[in-house]
Amino acid sequence: AAPSSQTVTQGNPASYTATVTPSNGFTGSVALSASGLPTGATATFNPTSIAGGSGSSAMSVTTSSTTPAGTYTLTITGISGALSHSTTVTLVVNSAVSPNFSISASPASRTVTQGNPTSYTATVTPSGGFTGNVTVSASGLPTGTAATFGTNPIAGGSGSSTMSVTTSSTTPTGTYTLTITGTSGTLSHSTTVTLVVNTAVSPNFSISASPSSQTVTAGNSTSYTATVTPSGGFTAGVSLSASGLPSGASATFSPTTIAGGSGSSTMSVTTSSTTPAGTYTLTITGTSGALSHSTTVTLVVNSANQGFTISVSPASQTVTRGNSTTYTVTVGAAGGFNGTVTFQVRGLPSNSTASFSPTSVTGHGTSTMTVTTNSSTSTGTFSLRIRGTSGGATQSATVQLVVQ
């Protein structure tokens, strides 16, 4: 039988299809019946019997207003002479629903600044054939706040209304739970939404700068971008200045004043050959009337004679073919050098390889050079030249490799 389950409201019908399938040449007539029906429910078949041993019949189940709500297992039985077979289906009876409605509202939360409005949508949904008019109202509003509905009442038991909430400059800040209630005769249902009231923002601005750090060699220049961002309707001009510069360094802004309360300016920092190497925190300040805000950036000054050195130890290593050996490559920094040094090696015997760990060193540090041979590596004494490169600068050192 299909479907396996039907759901019906008290007083309403449901239907299933019972199907007889023959086997081994069966052609008899099969009479159908049903059992397990709840009180007040009846079942009829059309047709009441299936001729020829194959076919389907519609089983109609009719419930009454007094049929108890619940879940029932109905047994459908087919009989042909001494043969009898059954199958089961489920009948779910729900209580008859009285006319009613529910109310919901969206969005669940709104945020507003003191003195400004916001809105929600209240929606009425009917059930059980409800068609009454629903009057909507709001409660829980903070002091200095009023709520009005665009449509009130909501006619016909179904529809929506816009609830406009207006705050004043004196409405206390905070988070409030507003209750929206729908009423129709003796029926009343409610839902809640959240109203967040923030303090009215005075005109103001903030200042930021990028990048957060720049590196320059003494005697050269670099630059940063200072950006002013307004809030609360701020539109005044902001003049810029810088402090914390090392000796022999100066800063200029283009433009020196950001008009209209929003925009960016390029801060150019120029150092001299006598500017001391070091790391400096520069403060960029924006001023507009009584308002003043600052941000900081970092300036790294390297000595004009910066560079790096490279050395390798031990001076000689001996390895048997098929094995590996290692050297330590050391990078030294001079004059505040903080560049990245990468490595290469030349002079390796045939059928051998070299690798560095790490593959590069920033500023100063060490890397392990591993030389790996195999059974075909040439034997003898080899001069290996390890070269370190950073930008256009190159340094090298030479060691010996003996392969036995």
C-alpha positions as a Markdown table, in Angstrom:
| # | Residue | x | y | z |
|---|---|---|---|---|
| 1 | Ala | 0.0 | 0.0 | 0.0 |
| 2 | Ala | 1.1 | 3.6 | -0.7 |
| 3 | Pro | 1.8 | 6.0 | 0.8 |
| 4 | Ser | 3.1 | 4.4 | 3.9 |
| 5 | Ser | 1.7 | 7.3 | 6.1 |
| 6 | Gln | -1.0 | 10.0 | 5.8 |
| 7 | Thr | -1.8 | 12.9 | 8.1 |
| 8 | Val | -5.3 | 14.2 | 8.4 |
| 9 | Thr | -7.2 | 16.7 | 10.6 |
| 10 | Gln | -10.2 | 15.5 | 12.6 |
| 11 | Gly | -13.3 | 15.4 | 10.3 |
| 12 | Asn | -11.3 | 15.2 | 7.1 |
| 13 | Pro | -10.5 | 12.2 | 4.8 |
| 14 | Ala | -7.3 | 10.6 | 3.7 |
| 15 | Ser | -6.6 | 8.0 | 1.0 |
| 16 | Tyr | -4.2 | 5.2 | 0.2 |
| 17 | Thr | -3.7 | 2.9 | -2.8 |
| 18 | Ala | -3.7 | -0.9 | -2.2 |
| 19 | Thr | -2.0 | -3.0 | -4.9 |
| 20 | Val | -2.2 | -6.8 | -5.4 |
| 21 | Thr | 0.7 | -8.4 | -7.2 |
| 22 | Pro | 0.3 | -12.1 | -8.4 |
| 23 | Ser | 2.9 | -14.9 | -8.4 |
| 24 | Asn | 3.0 | -18.4 | -9.9 |
| 25 | Gly | 0.2 | -17.7 | -12.3 |
| 26 | Phe | -2.3 | -16.5 | -9.7 |
| 27 | Thr | -5.5 | -15.1 | -11.4 |
| 28 | Gly | -8.1 | -15.2 | -8.5 |
| 29 | Ser | -10.2 | -12.4 | -7.2 |
| 30 | Val | -8.9 | -10.7 | -4.1 |
| 31 | Ala | -11.4 | -9.1 | -1.6 |
| 32 | Leu | -10.0 | -6.1 | 0.4 |
| 33 | Ser | -10.7 | -5.0 | 4.0 |
| 34 | Ala | -9.2 | -2.7 | 6.6 |
| 35 | Ser | -8.8 | -3.0 | 10.4 |
| 36 | Gly | -7.2 | -0.9 | 13.2 |
| 37 | Leu | -9.2 | 2.2 | 12.4 |
| 38 | Pro | -9.6 | 4.7 | 15.3 |
| 39 | Thr | -13.1 | 5.5 | 16.7 |
| 40 | Gly | -15.3 | 7.5 | 14.4 |
| 41 | Ala | -13.3 | 6.5 | 11.3 |
| 42 | Thr | -14.4 | 4.3 | 8.4 |
| 43 | Ala | -12.6 | 2.9 | 5.4 |
| 44 | Thr | -14.0 | 2.0 | 1.9 |
| 45 | Phe | -12.3 | 0.4 | -1.1 |
| 46 | Asn | -12.9 | 1.2 | -4.8 |
| 47 | Pro | -13.1 | -1.4 | -6.1 |
| 48 | Thr | -13.8 | -3.6 | -3.1 |
| 49 | Ser | -12.2 | -6.6 | -4.8 |
| 50 | Ile | -9.4 | -6.9 | -7.4 |
| 51 | Ala | -10.3 | -9.3 | -10.2 |
| 52 | Gly | -7.8 | -11.4 | -12.2 |
| 53 | Gly | -5.2 | -11.5 | -9.3 |
| 54 | Ser | -3.6 | -8.2 | -10.2 |
| 55 | Gly | -4.4 | -4.5 | -9.8 |
| 56 | Ser | -5.0 | -1.6 | -7.4 |
| 57 | Ser | -7.8 | -0.2 | -5.3 |
| 58 | Ala | -8.3 | 3.2 | -3.7 |
| 59 | Met | -8.8 | 3.0 | 0.1 |
| 60 | Ser | -10.6 | 6.1 | 1.4 |
| 61 | Val | -10.4 | 6.7 | 5.1 |
| 62 | Thr | -12.9 | 9.2 | 6.6 |
| 63 | Thr | -12.5 | 10.6 | 10.1 |
| 64 | Ser | -15.1 | 12.4 | 12.2 |
| 65 | Ser | -14.8 | 15.5 | 14.4 |
| 66 | Thr | -14.7 | 13.0 | 17.4 |
| 67 | Thr | -12.0 | 10.8 | 16.1 |
| 68 | Pro | -9.2 | 10.9 | 18.7 |
| 69 | Ala | -6.0 | 12.6 | 17.7 |
| 70 | Gly | -3.1 | 10.1 | 17.5 |
| 71 | Thr | -1.0 | 7.8 | 15.3 |
| 72 | Tyr | -2.7 | 4.6 | 14.2 |
| 73 | Thr | -1.5 | 1.5 | 12.4 |
| 74 | Leu | -4.1 | 0.4 | 9.8 |
| 75 | Thr | -4.0 | -3.2 | 8.5 |
| 76 | Ile | -5.1 | -3.8 | 4.9 |
| 77 | Thr | -6.0 | -7.5 | 4.2 |
| 78 | Gly | -6.5 | -9.2 | 0.9 |
| 79 | Ile | -8.4 | -12.6 | 0.9 |
| 80 | Ser | -8.8 | -15.0 | -2.0 |
| 81 | Gly | -10.3 | -18.4 | -1.0 |
| 82 | Ala | -7.9 | -19.9 | 1.6 |
| 83 | Leu | -5.2 | -17.3 | 0.8 |
| 84 | Ser | -4.8 | -14.2 | 3.0 |
| 85 | His | -2.1 | -11.5 | 3.0 |
| 86 | Ser | -1.8 | -8.2 | 4.8 |
| 87 | Thr | 0.2 | -4.9 | 4.8 |
| 88 | Thr | 0.1 | -1.9 | 7.1 |
| 89 | Val | 0.0 | 1.9 | 6.7 |
| 90 | Thr | 0.1 | 4.7 | 9.2 |
| 91 | Leu | -2.7 | 7.2 | 9.9 |
| 92 | Val | -1.9 | 10.4 | 11.9 |
| 93 | Val | -4.9 | 12.2 | 13.1 |
| 94 | Asn | -4.4 | 15.8 | 14.3 |
| 95 | Ser | -6.8 | 17.9 | 16.3 |
| 96 | Ala | -9.0 | 20.3 | 14.4 |
| 97 | Val | -7.4 | 23.8 | 14.6 |
| 98 | Ser | -9.5 | 26.7 | 15.9 |
| 99 | Pro | -9.1 | 30.0 | 13.9 |
| 100 | Asn | -6.0 | 31.8 | 15.3 |
| 101 | Phe | -2.9 | 33.8 | 14.2 |
| 102 | Ser | 0.8 | 34.3 | 15.1 |
| 103 | Ile | 2.9 | 37.4 | 14.9 |
| 104 | Ser | 6.6 | 37.9 | 14.1 |
| 105 | Ala | 8.9 | 40.8 | 13.5 |
| 106 | Ser | 12.1 | 41.5 | 11.5 |
| 107 | Pro | 14.9 | 42.3 | 11.8 |
| 108 | Ala | 15.5 | 40.9 | 15.3 |
| 109 | Ser | 17.6 | 44.0 | 16.2 |
| 110 | Arg | 18.2 | 47.6 | 15.1 |
| 111 | Thr | 20.9 | 50.1 | 16.1 |
| 112 | Val | 20.2 | 53.8 | 16.0 |
| 113 | Thr | 21.9 | 57.0 | 17.1 |
| 114 | Gln | 20.1 | 59.3 | 19.5 |
| 115 | Gly | 17.6 | 61.6 | 17.6 |
| 116 | Asn | 17.3 | 59.3 | 14.6 |
| 117 | Pro | 14.6 | 56.9 | 13.5 |
| 118 | Thr | 14.6 | 53.2 | 12.6 |
| 119 | Ser | 12.0 | 50.6 | 11.6 |
| 120 | Tyr | 10.8 | 47.0 | 11.9 |
| 121 | Thr | 8.3 | 44.9 | 10.0 |
| 122 | Ala | 5.5 | 43.2 | 12.0 |
| 123 | Thr | 3.9 | 40.2 | 10.1 |
| 124 | Val | 0.6 | 38.4 | 11.0 |
| 125 | Thr | 0.2 | 34.8 | 9.8 |
| 126 | Pro | -3.2 | 33.1 | 10.1 |
| 127 | Ser | -4.0 | 29.5 | 11.0 |
| 128 | Gly | -7.2 | 27.4 | 11.1 |
| 129 | Gly | -9.0 | 29.7 | 8.6 |
| 130 | Phe | -8.5 | 32.9 | 10.7 |
| 131 | Thr | -9.6 | 36.0 | 8.8 |
| 132 | Gly | -10.1 | 38.6 | 11.6 |
| 133 | Asn | -8.5 | 42.0 | 11.9 |
| 134 | Val | -5.4 | 42.3 | 14.1 |
| 135 | Thr | -4.6 | 45.5 | 15.9 |
| 136 | Val | -0.9 | 46.0 | 16.6 |
| 137 | Ser | 0.8 | 47.9 | 19.4 |
| 138 | Ala | 4.3 | 48.3 | 20.9 |
| 139 | Ser | 5.6 | 48.5 | 24.5 |
| 140 | Gly | 9.0 | 48.6 | 26.3 |
| 141 | Leu | 10.1 | 51.8 | 24.4 |
| 142 | Pro | 12.7 | 53.9 | 26.2 |
| 143 | Thr | 12.0 | 57.5 | 27.3 |
| 144 | Gly | 11.7 | 60.0 | 24.5 |
| 145 | Thr | 10.9 | 57.3 | 21.9 |
| 146 | Ala | 7.6 | 56.8 | 20.0 |
| 147 | Ala | 6.4 | 53.9 | 17.7 |
| 148 | Thr | 3.8 | 54.1 | 15.0 |
| 149 | Phe | 2.5 | 51.5 | 12.6 |
| 150 | Gly | 1.9 | 52.2 | 8.9 |
| 151 | Thr | -1.0 | 49.7 | 8.7 |
| 152 | Asn | -3.2 | 49.3 | 11.8 |
| 153 | Pro | -5.1 | 47.1 | 12.0 |
| 154 | Ile | -3.8 | 44.4 | 9.7 |
| 155 | Ala | -7.0 | 43.3 | 7.9 |
| 156 | Gly | -8.1 | 39.8 | 6.9 |
| 157 | Gly | -5.9 | 38.0 | 9.4 |
| 158 | Ser | -2.8 | 38.1 | 7.2 |
| 159 | Gly | -0.3 | 40.8 | 6.2 |
| 160 | Ser | 2.5 | 43.1 | 7.4 |
| 161 | Ser | 2.9 | 46.6 | 8.9 |
| 162 | Thr | 5.9 | 48.8 | 9.2 |
| 163 | Met | 6.7 | 49.9 | 12.8 |
| 164 | Ser | 8.5 | 53.2 | 12.7 |
| 165 | Val | 10.5 | 54.0 | 15.9 |
| 166 | Thr | 11.6 | 57.6 | 16.5 |
| 167 | Thr | 14.2 | 58.5 | 19.1 |
| 168 | Ser | 15.0 | 61.9 | 20.5 |
| 169 | Ser | 18.3 | 63.6 | 21.5 |
| 170 | Thr | 17.4 | 62.8 | 25.1 |
| 171 | Thr | 16.6 | 59.1 | 24.6 |
| 172 | Pro | 18.9 | 57.2 | 27.1 |
| 173 | Thr | 21.6 | 55.1 | 25.4 |
| 174 | Gly | 21.3 | 51.3 | 26.0 |
| 175 | Thr | 19.8 | 48.1 | 24.7 |
| 176 | Tyr | 16.0 | 47.7 | 25.0 |
| 177 | Thr | 13.6 | 44.8 | 24.3 |
| 178 | Leu | 10.5 | 46.1 | 22.5 |
| 179 | Thr | 7.3 | 43.9 | 22.6 |
| 180 | Ile | 5.0 | 44.0 | 19.6 |
| 181 | Thr | 1.5 | 42.7 | 20.4 |
| 182 | Gly | -1.3 | 41.7 | 18.0 |
| 183 | Thr | -4.9 | 41.6 | 19.3 |
| 184 | Ser | -8.1 | 40.4 | 17.6 |
| 185 | Gly | -11.1 | 40.0 | 19.9 |
| 186 | Thr | -10.0 | 37.6 | 22.8 |
| 187 | Leu | -6.9 | 36.5 | 20.9 |
| 188 | Ser | -3.6 | 38.1 | 21.7 |
| 189 | His | -0.1 | 37.2 | 20.6 |
| 190 | Ser | 3.3 | 39.0 | 21.0 |
| 191 | Thr | 6.9 | 39.0 | 19.7 |
| 192 | Thr | 10.0 | 40.9 | 20.7 |
| 193 | Val | 12.7 | 42.8 | 18.9 |
| 194 | Thr | 15.8 | 44.6 | 20.2 |
| 195 | Leu | 16.5 | 48.4 | 20.0 |
| 196 | Val | 20.1 | 49.6 | 20.6 |
| 197 | Val | 20.4 | 53.3 | 21.1 |
| 198 | Asn | 23.9 | 54.8 | 20.7 |
| 199 | Thr | 25.2 | 58.2 | 21.8 |
| 200 | Ala | 25.1 | 60.9 | 19.1 |
| 201 | Val | 28.6 | 61.3 | 17.7 |
| 202 | Ser | 30.2 | 64.8 | 17.6 |
| 203 | Pro | 32.2 | 65.7 | 14.5 |
| 204 | Asn | 35.7 | 64.3 | 14.8 |
| 205 | Phe | 38.5 | 62.6 | 12.8 |
| 206 | Ser | 41.2 | 59.9 | 13.1 |
| 207 | Ile | 44.6 | 59.7 | 11.5 |
| 208 | Ser | 46.6 | 56.7 | 10.3 |
| 209 | Ala | 49.8 | 56.2 | 8.3 |
| 210 | Ser | 51.3 | 53.6 | 6.1 |
| 211 | Pro | 53.6 | 51.8 | 5.8 |
| 212 | Ser | 54.2 | 51.2 | 9.5 |
| 213 | Ser | 58.0 | 51.1 | 8.9 |
| 214 | Gln | 60.5 | 52.3 | 6.3 |
| 215 | Thr | 64.3 | 51.7 | 6.1 |
| 216 | Val | 66.7 | 54.2 | 4.6 |
| 217 | Thr | 70.5 | 54.6 | 4.3 |
| 218 | Ala | 71.8 | 57.8 | 5.8 |
| 219 | Gly | 71.8 | 60.6 | 3.2 |
| 220 | Asn | 68.8 | 59.3 | 1.4 |
| 221 | Ser | 65.0 | 59.9 | 1.6 |
| 222 | Thr | 61.9 | 57.8 | 2.1 |
| 223 | Ser | 58.1 | 58.5 | 2.4 |
| 224 | Tyr | 54.9 | 57.5 | 4.2 |
| 225 | Thr | 51.2 | 58.2 | 3.5 |
| 226 | Ala | 49.2 | 59.9 | 6.3 |
| 227 | Thr | 45.4 | 59.5 | 6.0 |
| 228 | Val | 42.6 | 61.4 | 7.7 |
| 229 | Thr | 39.2 | 59.7 | 8.2 |
| 230 | Pro | 36.2 | 61.8 | 9.4 |
| 231 | Ser | 33.4 | 60.8 | 11.7 |
| 232 | Gly | 30.2 | 62.4 | 12.9 |
| 233 | Gly | 30.0 | 64.7 | 9.8 |
| 234 | Phe | 33.5 | 66.2 | 10.3 |
| 235 | Thr | 34.4 | 68.4 | 7.3 |
| 236 | Ala | 37.1 | 70.8 | 8.7 |
| 237 | Gly | 40.7 | 71.1 | 7.4 |
| 238 | Val | 43.4 | 69.1 | 9.3 |
| 239 | Ser | 47.0 | 70.4 | 9.4 |
| 240 | Leu | 49.8 | 67.9 | 9.7 |
| 241 | Ser | 53.2 | 67.8 | 11.5 |
| 242 | Ala | 55.8 | 65.3 | 12.5 |
| 243 | Ser | 58.0 | 64.9 | 15.6 |
| 244 | Gly | 60.6 | 62.4 | 16.8 |
| 245 | Leu | 63.0 | 62.8 | 13.8 |
| 246 | Pro | 66.7 | 61.9 | 14.4 |
| 247 | Ser | 69.3 | 64.7 | 14.1 |
| 248 | Gly | 70.0 | 65.7 | 10.5 |
| 249 | Ala | 66.6 | 64.5 | 9.3 |
| 250 | Ser | 63.6 | 66.6 | 8.2 |
| 251 | Ala | 60.0 | 65.9 | 7.2 |
| 252 | Thr | 57.7 | 67.7 | 4.8 |
| 253 | Phe | 54.0 | 67.0 | 3.9 |
| 254 | Ser | 52.3 | 67.3 | 0.5 |
| 255 | Pro | 49.7 | 68.8 | 1.0 |
| 256 | Thr | 50.5 | 70.2 | 4.5 |
| 257 | Thr | 46.7 | 70.5 | 5.2 |
| 258 | Ile | 44.0 | 68.0 | 4.3 |
| 259 | Ala | 40.9 | 69.9 | 3.3 |
| 260 | Gly | 37.3 | 68.8 | 3.8 |
| 261 | Gly | 38.1 | 66.5 | 6.7 |
| 262 | Ser | 39.1 | 63.5 | 4.6 |
| 263 | Gly | 42.0 | 62.6 | 2.4 |
| 264 | Ser | 45.7 | 61.7 | 2.4 |
| 265 | Ser | 49.1 | 63.5 | 2.4 |
| 266 | Thr | 52.6 | 62.2 | 1.5 |
| 267 | Met | 55.2 | 62.7 | 4.3 |
| 268 | Ser | 58.7 | 62.8 | 2.8 |
| 269 | Val | 61.5 | 62.1 | 5.3 |
| 270 | Thr | 65.0 | 63.2 | 4.2 |
| 271 | Thr | 68.1 | 62.1 | 6.1 |
| 272 | Ser | 71.7 | 63.5 | 5.9 |
| 273 | Ser | 75.0 | 61.7 | 5.8 |
| 274 | Thr | 75.4 | 62.6 | 9.5 |
| 275 | Thr | 72.1 | 61.1 | 10.6 |
| 276 | Pro | 72.9 | 58.5 | 13.2 |
| 277 | Ala | 72.1 | 54.9 | 12.4 |
| 278 | Gly | 69.2 | 53.5 | 14.5 |
| 279 | Thr | 65.5 | 52.9 | 14.8 |
| 280 | Tyr | 63.2 | 55.9 | 15.5 |
| 281 | Thr | 59.6 | 56.3 | 16.3 |
| 282 | Leu | 58.1 | 59.2 | 14.4 |
| 283 | Thr | 54.8 | 60.8 | 15.6 |
| 284 | Ile | 52.5 | 62.2 | 12.9 |
| 285 | Thr | 50.0 | 64.7 | 14.4 |
| 286 | Gly | 46.8 | 66.1 | 12.8 |
| 287 | Thr | 45.3 | 69.2 | 14.3 |
| 288 | Ser | 42.0 | 70.9 | 13.6 |
| 289 | Gly | 40.9 | 73.6 | 16.0 |
| 290 | Ala | 40.7 | 72.0 | 19.5 |
| 291 | Leu | 40.9 | 68.5 | 18.0 |
| 292 | Ser | 44.2 | 66.7 | 17.8 |
| 293 | His | 45.0 | 63.1 | 17.0 |
| 294 | Ser | 48.3 | 61.3 | 16.3 |
| 295 | Thr | 49.7 | 58.1 | 14.9 |
| 296 | Thr | 53.2 | 56.6 | 14.8 |
| 297 | Val | 55.5 | 55.0 | 12.3 |
| 298 | Thr | 59.0 | 53.6 | 12.5 |
| 299 | Leu | 62.1 | 54.9 | 10.7 |
| 300 | Val | 65.2 | 52.7 | 10.4 |
| 301 | Val | 68.4 | 54.5 | 9.4 |
| 302 | Asn | 71.3 | 52.4 | 8.2 |
| 303 | Ser | 74.8 | 53.7 | 8.1 |
| 304 | Ala | 76.0 | 54.8 | 4.7 |
| 305 | Asn | 78.9 | 52.3 | 4.8 |
| 306 | Gln | 76.8 | 49.3 | 5.7 |
| 307 | Gly | 77.7 | 45.9 | 4.3 |
| 308 | Phe | 78.2 | 42.2 | 5.1 |
| 309 | Thr | 81.0 | 39.7 | 5.4 |
| 310 | Ile | 81.1 | 36.0 | 4.8 |
| 311 | Ser | 83.2 | 33.2 | 6.3 |
| 312 | Val | 83.2 | 29.4 | 6.3 |
| 313 | Ser | 84.5 | 26.8 | 8.7 |
| 314 | Pro | 86.2 | 24.4 | 8.9 |
| 315 | Ala | 88.7 | 25.3 | 6.3 |
| 316 | Ser | 88.8 | 21.7 | 5.0 |
| 317 | Gln | 86.6 | 18.6 | 5.2 |
| 318 | Thr | 87.3 | 15.0 | 4.1 |
| 319 | Val | 84.5 | 12.7 | 3.0 |
| 320 | Thr | 84.4 | 9.1 | 1.6 |
| 321 | Arg | 82.5 | 8.7 | -1.7 |
| 322 | Gly | 78.8 | 8.0 | -1.0 |
| 323 | Asn | 78.7 | 10.1 | 2.2 |
| 324 | Ser | 78.1 | 13.7 | 3.2 |
| 325 | Thr | 79.9 | 16.4 | 5.1 |
| 326 | Thr | 79.0 | 19.9 | 6.4 |
| 327 | Tyr | 80.5 | 23.4 | 6.7 |
| 328 | Thr | 79.2 | 26.4 | 8.7 |
| 329 | Val | 78.7 | 29.6 | 6.6 |
| 330 | Thr | 78.7 | 32.7 | 8.8 |
| 331 | Val | 77.3 | 36.1 | 7.7 |
| 332 | Gly | 78.4 | 39.2 | 9.5 |
| 333 | Ala | 76.7 | 42.6 | 9.3 |
| 334 | Ala | 78.4 | 46.0 | 9.2 |
| 335 | Gly | 77.0 | 49.5 | 9.5 |
| 336 | Gly | 73.5 | 48.4 | 10.4 |
| 337 | Phe | 73.2 | 46.0 | 7.4 |
| 338 | Asn | 69.9 | 44.1 | 7.5 |
| 339 | Gly | 69.6 | 42.8 | 3.9 |
| 340 | Thr | 69.0 | 39.1 | 2.9 |
| 341 | Val | 72.0 | 37.1 | 1.8 |
| 342 | Thr | 71.5 | 34.1 | -0.5 |
| 343 | Phe | 74.2 | 31.5 | -1.1 |
| 344 | Gln | 75.8 | 29.7 | -4.0 |
| 345 | Val | 78.8 | 27.3 | -4.2 |
| 346 | Arg | 81.2 | 26.6 | -7.1 |
| 347 | Gly | 84.0 | 24.0 | -7.6 |
| 348 | Leu | 82.0 | 21.0 | -6.5 |
| 349 | Pro | 83.4 | 17.6 | -7.9 |
| 350 | Ser | 81.3 | 15.9 | -10.5 |
| 351 | Asn | 78.4 | 13.8 | -9.2 |
| 352 | Ser | 78.0 | 15.8 | -6.0 |
| 353 | Thr | 75.5 | 18.3 | -4.7 |
| 354 | Ala | 75.4 | 21.1 | -2.1 |
| 355 | Ser | 72.5 | 22.5 | -0.1 |
| 356 | Phe | 72.1 | 25.3 | 2.5 |
| 357 | Ser | 69.9 | 25.4 | 5.6 |
| 358 | Pro | 68.6 | 28.0 | 5.9 |
| 359 | Thr | 68.8 | 29.0 | 2.2 |
| 360 | Ser | 69.3 | 32.6 | 3.1 |
| 361 | Val | 70.3 | 34.8 | 6.2 |
| 362 | Thr | 68.8 | 38.2 | 6.9 |
| 363 | Gly | 71.2 | 40.7 | 8.6 |
| 364 | His | 73.6 | 38.3 | 10.2 |
| 365 | Gly | 73.6 | 34.6 | 11.2 |
| 366 | Thr | 74.7 | 31.2 | 10.1 |
| 367 | Ser | 73.7 | 28.6 | 7.5 |
| 368 | Thr | 74.8 | 24.9 | 7.3 |
| 369 | Met | 76.2 | 23.9 | 3.9 |
| 370 | Thr | 75.8 | 20.1 | 3.3 |
| 371 | Val | 77.9 | 18.5 | 0.5 |
| 372 | Thr | 76.5 | 15.1 | -0.6 |
| 373 | Thr | 78.6 | 12.7 | -2.7 |
| 374 | Asn | 77.7 | 9.3 | -4.3 |
| 375 | Ser | 79.6 | 6.3 | -5.5 |
| 376 | Ser | 80.4 | 8.0 | -8.8 |
| 377 | Thr | 81.8 | 11.3 | -7.3 |
| 378 | Ser | 85.3 | 12.2 | -8.5 |
| 379 | Thr | 88.0 | 11.7 | -5.9 |
| 380 | Gly | 90.7 | 14.2 | -5.1 |
| 381 | Thr | 91.1 | 17.6 | -3.4 |
| 382 | Phe | 88.7 | 20.4 | -4.5 |
| 383 | Ser | 88.6 | 24.1 | -3.8 |
| 384 | Leu | 85.0 | 25.2 | -3.1 |
| 385 | Arg | 84.1 | 28.9 | -3.4 |
| 386 | Ile | 81.0 | 29.8 | -1.3 |
| 387 | Arg | 79.5 | 33.1 | -2.5 |
| 388 | Gly | 76.9 | 35.3 | -0.6 |
| 389 | Thr | 74.8 | 37.8 | -2.6 |
| 390 | Ser | 72.5 | 40.6 | -1.3 |
| 391 | Gly | 71.2 | 43.0 | -3.9 |
| 392 | Gly | 74.3 | 44.1 | -5.9 |
| 393 | Ala | 76.8 | 43.2 | -3.1 |
| 394 | Thr | 78.7 | 40.0 | -3.2 |
| 395 | Gln | 81.2 | 38.4 | -0.7 |
| 396 | Ser | 82.9 | 35.0 | -0.9 |
| 397 | Ala | 85.0 | 32.5 | 1.0 |
| 398 | Thr | 87.0 | 29.4 | -0.1 |
| 399 | Val | 87.3 | 26.0 | 1.7 |
| 400 | Gln | 88.8 | 22.6 | 0.7 |
| 401 | Leu | 86.9 | 19.3 | 0.1 |
| 402 | Val | 88.9 | 16.1 | 0.0 |
| 403 | Val | 87.0 | 13.1 | -1.5 |
| 404 | Gln | 88.4 | 9.6 | -0.8 |
